[in-house]
Amino acid sequence: MSRLTIPARDDVPEGSKPILDAVHKQLGVVPNMFRLIATSPAALQGFTGNNAALARTLDVKTRERIALAVAQVNGCDYCLSAHSYLGLNLAKVTPDEIALNRKGESGDAKADAAVRFAAKAVRERGHVSDGDIKAVRDAGFSDAQIVEIIAVTAENVFTNLLNVIAQTDIDFPVVHAAKAA
């Protein structure tokens, strides 16, 4: 059971309702995490605004791969469950690729550089080497795209922390961090 209250859609503050309606329109459901964030209209507005902006950056497969790697590093079962589901069904990432992503790797050479960089950035709390940045550049990422990798990583750190702290009830097929392939 979640340690923070996950309100019903009708019980969230008025300022959050239009945003949850948009989430429902986009996803067909309103996941528990969104209803949890909706307890703070400011947090929900910030999160969904950031999420919408980042959806226009790196391709969806790369964003999902990063989300999986970051969730694994942070031990977030909610996010691993959500992004395993989204990776398979939205981004069309294969189960084998998801297993690699959870290890901080990818079978795609360019994506591998982004995923490795994101996982290391989280593990090392941003203290990456010049060689780490060079590897991402050598894979074909511009400095702007490196900023986007960091932004996607940071967004996922937020949701990981929120869901680990709240122990958010998982409303996706359950995946556990301890069971990485």
For each residue, the residues with C-beta under 8 A, 3 or more apart:
1: 167 169
2: 5 6 32 36 166 167 168 169
3: 165 166 167
4: 36 39 165 166 168
5: 2 36 39
6: 2 32 35 36 166 168 169
7: 11 12 35 38 39
8: 11 12 35
9: 12 17 20 24 30 35
10:
11: 7 8
12: 7 8 9 16 17 20 35 38 39
13: 16 17 38 39 40 41
14: 17 41
15: 18 41 44 45
16: 12 13 19 20 38 39 40 41 44
17: 9 12 13 14 20 21
18: 15 21 22
19: 16 22 23 38 41 44 45 48
20: 9 12 16 17 23 24 30 34 35 38 44
21: 17 18 24 25
22: 18 19 25 26 48
23: 19 20 26 27 30 31 34 48
24: 9 20 21 27 28 29 30
25: 21 22
26: 22 23
27: 23 24 30 31
28: 24
29: 24 171
30: 9 20 23 24 27 34 35
31: 23 27 34 35 82 171 172
32: 2 6 35 36 78 168 169 170 171
33: 36 37 78 82 159 162 163 168
34: 20 23 30 31 37 38 44
35: 6 7 8 9 12 20 30 31 32 38 39
36: 2 4 5 6 32 33 39 162 163 166 168
37: 33 34 40 43 44 47 162
38: 7 12 13 16 19 20 34 35 41 44
39: 4 5 7 12 13 16 35 36 43
40: 13 16 37 43 44
41: 13 14 15 16 19 38 44 45
42: 45 46
43: 37 39 40 46 47
44: 15 16 19 20 34 37 38 40 41 47 48
45: 15 19 41 42 48 49
46: 42 43 49 50
47: 37 43 44 50 51 155 158 159
48: 19 22 23 44 45 51 52
49: 45 46 52 53
50: 46 47 53 54 151 155
51: 47 48 54 55 155
52: 48 49 55 56
53: 49 50 56 57
54: 50 51 57 58 63 148 151 152 155
55: 51 52 60 63
56: 52 53
57: 53 54 63 145 148 151 152
58: 54 62 63 66 114 145 148 149 152
59: 62 63
60: 55 63 64 90 91
61: 64 65 87 91 92 93 108 111
62: 58 59 65 66 111 114 115
63: 54 55 57 58 59 60 66 67 91 152
64: 60 61 67 68 83 86 87 90 91 93 101
65: 61 62 68 69 87 93 97 101 106 111 114 115
66: 58 62 63 69 70 114 115 118 149 152 153 156
67: 63 64 70 71 79 83 86 87 152 156
68: 64 65 71 72 80 83 84 87 98 101 102
69: 65 66 72 73 101 102 103 104 115 118 119 122
70: 66 67 73 74 79 118 119 122 153 156 157 160
71: 67 68 74 76 79 80 83 156 160 177
72: 68 69 75 80 101 102 103 104 119 177 180
73: 69 70 104 119 122 123
74: 70 71 79 122 157 160 161 164 177
75: 72 164 177 178
76: 71 79 80 159 160 163 164 177
77: 80 81 163 170 174 175 176 177
78: 32 33 81 82 159 163 164 168 170 172
79: 67 70 71 74 76 82 83 156 159 160 163
80: 68 71 72 76 77 83 84 102 175 176 177
81: 77 78 84 85 170 172 173 174 175
82: 31 33 78 79 85 86 170 172
83: 64 67 68 71 79 80 86 87
84: 68 80 81 87 88 98 172 173 175
85: 81 82 88 89 172 173
86: 64 67 82 83 89 90 91
87: 61 64 65 67 68 83 84 90 91 93 97 98 101
88: 84 85 91 92 93 95 98
89: 85 86 92
90: 60 64 86 87
91: 60 61 63 64 86 87 88
92: 61 88 89
93: 61 64 65 87 88 97 98 101
94: 97 98
95: 88 98 99
96: 99 100 107
97: 65 87 93 94 100 101 106 107 108
98: 68 84 87 88 93 94 95 101 102
99: 95 96 102 103 180 181
100: 96 97 103 105 106 107
101: 64 65 68 69 72 87 93 97 98 104 105 106 115
102: 68 69 72 80 98 99 180 181
103: 69 72 99 100 180 181
104: 69 72 73 101 115 116 118 119 120
105: 100 101 112 115 116
106: 65 97 100 101 109 111 112 114 115
107: 96 97 100 112
108: 61 97 111 112
109: 106 112 113 139
110: 113 114 139 140 141
111: 61 62 65 106 108 114 115
112: 105 106 107 108 109 115 116 139
113: 109 110 116 117 135 136 138 139 141
114: 58 62 65 66 106 110 111 117 118 136 139 141 149
115: 62 65 66 69 101 104 105 106 111 112 118 119
116: 104 105 112 113 119 120 132 135
117: 113 114 120 121 128 132 133 135 136 146 149
118: 66 69 70 104 114 115 121 122 149 150 152 153
119: 69 70 72 73 104 115 116 122 123
120: 104 116 117 123 124 128 132
121: 117 118 124 125 126 128 150 153
122: 69 70 73 74 118 119 125 153 157
123: 73 119 120
124: 120 121 127 128
125: 121 122
126: 121
127: 124
128: 117 120 121 124 132 133
129: 132 133
130: 133 134
131: 134 135
132: 116 117 120 128 129 135 136
133: 117 128 129 130 136 137 146
134: 130 131 137 138
135: 113 116 117 131 132 138 139
136: 113 114 117 132 133 139 141 146 149
137: 133 134 140 141 142 143 146
138: 113 134 135
139: 109 110 112 113 114 135 136
140: 110 137
141: 110 113 114 136 137 145 146 149
142: 137 145 146
143: 137 146 147
144: 147 148
145: 57 58 141 142 148 149
146: 117 133 136 137 141 142 143 149 150
147: 143 144 150 151
148: 54 57 58 144 145 151 152
149: 58 66 114 117 118 136 141 145 146 152 153
150: 118 121 146 147 153 154
151: 50 54 57 147 148 154 155
152: 54 57 58 63 66 67 118 148 149 155 156
153: 66 70 118 121 122 149 150 156 157
154: 150 151 157 158
155: 47 50 51 54 151 152 158 159
156: 66 67 70 71 79 152 153 159 160
157: 70 74 122 153 154 160 161
158: 47 154 155 161 162
159: 33 47 76 78 79 155 156 162 163
160: 70 71 74 76 79 156 157 163 164
161: 74 157 158 164 165
162: 33 36 37 158 159 165 166 168
163: 33 36 76 77 78 79 159 160 166 167 168
164: 74 75 76 78 160 161 167
165: 3 4 161 162
166: 2 3 4 6 36 162 163
167: 1 2 3 163 164
168: 2 4 6 32 33 36 78 162 163
169: 1 2 6 32
170: 32 77 78 81 82 174
171: 29 31 32
172: 31 78 81 82 84 85 175
173: 81 84 85
174: 77 81 170
175: 77 80 81 84 172 179
176: 77 80 179
177: 71 72 74 75 76 77 80 180
178: 75
179: 175 176
180: 72 99 102 103 177
181: 99 102 103
